[in-house]
Amino acid sequence: MKPIEKAERYTLSKLVVQNLKQYMIQNNMSPGEKLPAERELSQIMNVSRAILREALRSLESSGILEIRHGEGAFISANSLSPLLEQMSFAAGLSGSDGRELLEIRYMLEAAAIDEVMRQGGAFPFEELERWGAAAAQSEQAQASEADVQLHLAVVRSMRNDSLTPLAELFIRQAAERVSVRADTIAEQHDRYVRTLRSADAESAKLVLREHLGI
């Protein structure tokens, strides 16, 4: 972190934001860790505490920091939340039939299928079968949630903590547009799990497309 030059003061707040981001990266800070006190930060960067607070609020609104009254600024554990909320809103505006949303949702899970199989990994088949049975035997709301959990279990098999929350956003958005019918969901889930067991990625993706109706 470096002092801010006086000639740069027309963009002070943005420069402070950049400096704070660099500080967090250079110090390998993790979610939950606390930044130095405002007094120390303002002295290091040679800016007023008012400018510093504006930068901290900007980082809070973007989900990078969590400001706790009387305690200070901490690295947020949910830095993707604002981005996901914006994407969720944008997805809701993407066409009357929601096809673009369903295509994105499909691509995320299809990518997970390909990557897990490429790595020679395994899917949690007992969990998939459990959620499949729950989806087939439950009322509409519970069946829809069981369906969501089944597909999330597939994505989580990829073991990518950045992809999972993004996939969950689109899986849940798509679930609002896809009707889960008891007379077809059991057969679809059974075929899906069987194709995953046989390491047949292309067939699994075809079943997934059929399930989403795209």
C-alpha positions in Angstrom: 0.0 0.0 0.0 1.4 3.4 -0.9 0.6 7.1 -0.2 -1.8 8.8 -2.7 -0.1 11.6 -4.7 -1.8 15.0 -4.4 -2.0 15.2 -8.2 -4.2 12.1 -8.2 -6.8 13.5 -5.8 -9.5 13.9 -8.4 -9.9 10.1 -8.3 -9.0 9.7 -4.6 -11.8 7.3 -3.6 -11.2 5.0 -6.6 -7.4 5.0 -5.9 -8.0 4.2 -2.3 -10.2 1.3 -3.3 -7.5 0.0 -5.6 -4.9 0.3 -2.9 -7.0 -1.5 -0.4 -7.6 -4.4 -2.8 -3.9 -4.6 -3.5 -3.2 -4.6 0.3 -5.6 -7.5 0.8 -4.1 -9.5 -2.0 -0.5 -8.9 -1.1 -1.2 -9.8 2.5 -3.1 -13.0 1.5 -6.0 -11.9 3.6 -8.8 -14.4 4.1 -12.6 -14.1 4.8 -13.1 -12.9 8.4 -9.7 -11.1 8.7 -9.8 -7.5 9.9 -8.2 -4.6 8.1 -6.0 -2.1 10.0 -7.8 0.7 11.9 -9.0 3.7 9.9 -6.4 6.0 11.5 -3.6 3.7 10.4 -4.9 3.3 6.9 -5.5 7.0 6.4 -2.0 7.7 7.5 -0.4 5.1 5.3 -2.2 6.4 2.2 -2.1 10.1 3.2 -5.8 10.6 2.7 -8.6 12.0 4.9 -10.6 9.5 6.9 -13.7 10.8 5.1 -12.2 9.6 1.7 -11.1 6.4 3.3 -14.6 5.7 4.6 -16.1 6.4 1.2 -13.7 3.8 -0.2 -14.6 1.3 2.5 -18.3 1.8 1.9 -17.7 1.1 -1.9 -15.9 -2.1 -1.0 -18.7 -3.1 1.3 -21.4 -2.4 -1.4 -19.4 -4.6 -3.8 -19.4 -7.4 -1.2 -15.6 -7.4 -0.6 -15.8 -6.0 2.9 -18.1 -6.2 5.9 -18.1 -3.1 8.1 -19.1 -3.8 11.7 -20.0 -0.8 13.7 -17.5 -0.2 16.5 -15.3 -3.1 15.4 -13.9 -2.2 12.0 -13.8 -3.6 8.4 -13.5 -7.3 7.8 -13.0 -9.4 4.6 -16.4 -10.6 3.6 -17.1 -14.3 3.5 -19.8 -13.8 0.8 -18.0 -11.5 -1.7 -19.9 -13.0 -4.6 -23.4 -12.2 -3.2 -23.8 -8.7 -4.8 -22.6 -10.1 -8.2 -25.0 -13.0 -8.0 -27.9 -10.7 -7.1 -27.1 -8.5 -10.1 -26.9 -11.6 -12.3 -30.2 -12.9 -10.9 -31.9 -9.6 -11.7 -30.4 -9.6 -15.2 -31.5 -13.2 -15.8 -35.0 -12.2 -14.9 -35.0 -9.7 -17.7 -33.6 -12.0 -20.3 -36.5 -12.7 -22.6 -40.1 -13.7 -22.0 -39.5 -17.5 -22.2 -36.3 -17.5 -20.1 -34.5 -19.6 -22.7 -31.2 -17.8 -22.2 -31.4 -18.4 -18.5 -32.0 -22.1 -19.1 -29.1 -22.3 -21.6 -26.7 -20.8 -19.0 -28.0 -23.1 -16.4 -27.5 -26.1 -18.7 -23.9 -25.0 -19.7 -22.8 -24.7 -16.0 -24.0 -28.2 -15.1 -22.8 -29.7 -18.4 -19.3 -28.2 -17.8 -19.3 -29.8 -14.3 -20.2 -33.2 -15.8 -17.4 -33.0 -18.4 -14.8 -31.8 -15.8 -15.6 -34.4 -13.2 -15.4 -37.2 -15.8 -12.2 -35.7 -17.3 -10.6 -35.8 -13.9 -11.8 -39.3 -13.3 -13.8 -38.2 -10.3 -17.0 -39.7 -9.0 -20.5 -38.4 -8.5 -22.3 -38.9 -5.1 -24.6 -41.5 -6.5 -26.3 -42.4 -3.2 -27.1 -38.7 -2.6 -28.4 -38.4 -6.2 -30.7 -41.3 -5.8 -31.9 -40.0 -2.4 -32.8 -36.6 -3.9 -34.3 -38.3 -7.0 -36.6 -40.4 -4.8 -37.6 -37.3 -2.8 -38.5 -35.3 -5.9 -40.7 -38.1 -7.2 -42.6 -38.6 -3.9 -43.0 -35.0 -2.6 -45.5 -32.2 -3.1 -44.6 -29.6 -5.8 -42.6 -27.3 -3.6 -40.6 -30.1 -1.9 -40.1 -31.9 -5.2 -38.7 -28.7 -6.8 -36.2 -28.3 -4.0 -35.2 -31.9 -4.1 -34.6 -31.5 -7.9 -32.4 -28.4 -7.2 -30.4 -30.3 -4.6 -29.9 -33.2 -7.0 -28.4 -31.0 -9.6 -26.4 -29.0 -7.1 -24.8 -32.3 -5.9 -23.7 -32.9 -9.5 -22.1 -29.5 -9.7 -20.4 -29.8 -6.3 -18.7 -33.0 -7.5 -16.5 -30.6 -9.5 -15.1 -29.2 -6.2 -15.0 -25.7 -7.4 -16.1 -23.3 -4.7 -16.4 -20.4 -7.2 -18.6 -22.2 -9.6 -21.0 -23.7 -7.1 -22.7 -20.5 -5.9 -23.0 -19.3 -9.5 -24.5 -22.6 -10.6 -26.9 -22.6 -7.6 -28.2 -19.1 -8.7 -29.1 -20.3 -12.2 -30.3 -23.7 -11.1 -32.8 -22.1 -8.7 -33.8 -19.5 -11.3 -34.4 -22.2 -13.8 -36.4 -24.3 -11.2 -39.0 -21.5 -11.2 -39.5 -22.0 -14.9 -39.4 -25.8 -15.2 -42.4 -27.7 -13.9 -41.4 -30.7 -11.9 -44.0 -33.4 -12.8 -44.1 -36.6 -10.6 -45.0 -38.7 -13.7 -41.8 -37.8 -15.6 -39.3 -36.6 -12.9 -38.6 -40.1 -11.6 -37.8 -41.5 -15.1 -35.7 -38.5 -16.0 -33.7 -38.6 -12.8 -33.2 -42.4 -13.1 -31.9 -42.0 -16.7 -29.6 -39.1 -15.6 -28.0 -41.0 -12.8 -27.6 -44.2 -14.9 -25.8 -42.2 -17.6 -23.5 -40.6 -15.0 -22.8 -44.0 -13.5 -21.8 -45.3 -16.9 -19.5 -42.3 -17.5 -21.6 -41.4 -20.6 -21.3 -37.6 -20.5 -23.0 -36.9 -23.8 -26.1 -39.0 -22.9 -26.2 -37.4 -19.4 -26.2 -33.9 -21.1 -28.9 -35.0 -23.5 -31.1 -36.1 -20.5 -30.4 -32.8 -18.8 -31.5 -30.9 -21.9 -34.7 -32.9 -22.0 -35.3 -32.2 -18.3 -34.9 -28.4 -18.9 -36.9 -28.5 -22.1 -34.3 -26.8 -24.3 
